[in-house]
Amino acid sequence: MTAYEHCYCCLALVVLVLVSVETDGISLLVAVVCGGCRMQFKQTMNSKQQASDDSKSEYALELQKTNDAQREHFESVMPQIFQVHIPAVFFLNSVI
């Protein structure tokens, strides 16, 4: 079935070929978008996906740096703080 509709984005007249797809009694609805708007949406989607991937990579790198710094702190810095250094000569209350 062929119908004429307007693109919901730019209101350009487009030819829509309707294909009825039913799965378990549920029919799918198709948004009416012209080719130019579809290309623009695809480019926007791709750029947002790239930005998302970049953010995830940056977060993973910063998390790794934080974990390394925390590990360094608890495995070497803190144990050094709690080491007790007793001088070799400590005779306050002893009789020599």
C-alpha positions in Angstrom: 0.0 0.0 0.0 1.4 3.4 -0.9 0.5 6.6 0.9 1.6 10.2 0.9 2.6 11.7 4.2 4.6 14.7 5.4 7.9 14.3 7.1 7.3 15.0 10.8 10.6 16.9 10.9 10.6 19.2 7.9 7.1 18.6 6.6 8.3 17.6 3.1 5.9 15.4 1.2 7.2 11.9 1.1 5.9 8.7 -0.4 5.4 6.0 2.2 5.1 2.4 1.3 3.2 0.8 4.2 4.2 -2.7 5.0 2.1 -4.3 7.7 4.2 -6.4 10.0 2.4 -8.2 12.8 4.0 -10.3 15.5 1.7 -11.9 18.0 -1.1 -9.4 17.1 1.2 -6.3 17.6 1.6 -4.1 14.5 4.7 -1.9 14.1 4.4 1.8 13.6 6.9 3.6 11.3 7.8 7.2 11.8 7.6 9.2 8.5 10.9 10.9 7.8 12.3 12.1 4.5 15.7 11.0 3.2 17.4 14.3 4.2 16.1 14.2 7.7 17.0 10.5 8.1 20.6 11.3 7.0 20.7 14.2 9.5 19.4 12.0 12.3 21.8 9.2 11.5 24.8 11.7 11.6 23.6 13.1 14.9 23.1 9.6 16.3 26.7 8.6 15.1 28.2 11.7 16.7 26.4 11.1 20.0 27.5 7.5 20.0 31.1 8.5 19.4 30.9 11.1 22.2 29.5 8.4 24.5 32.2 5.9 23.6 34.9 8.6 24.2 33.4 9.4 27.6 33.3 5.8 28.6 37.0 5.4 27.6 38.0 8.5 29.5 36.1 7.3 32.6 37.8 3.9 32.4 41.2 5.6 32.2 40.5 7.9 35.2 39.1 5.0 37.2 42.3 3.0 36.6 44.4 5.9 37.7 42.4 6.3 40.8 42.6 2.7 41.6 46.3 2.7 41.1 46.7 5.7 43.4 44.5 4.1 46.1 46.4 0.8 45.9 49.7 2.7 46.2 48.4 4.6 49.2 47.2 1.5 51.1 50.0 -0.9 50.2 53.0 1.3 50.7 52.3 4.8 52.2 50.0 3.7 55.0 52.2 0.8 56.2 55.2 3.2 56.4 53.2 5.5 58.7 52.5 2.6 61.1 56.0 1.4 61.3 57.4 2.1 64.8 60.9 3.3 64.9 62.5 2.6 68.3 65.9 4.2 68.8 68.7 1.9 69.7 69.4 3.8 72.9 66.3 4.3 75.0 67.2 4.5 78.6 64.8 6.8 80.3 64.0 4.8 83.4 66.8 2.3 83.4 69.9 2.3 85.6 73.2 2.0 83.9 
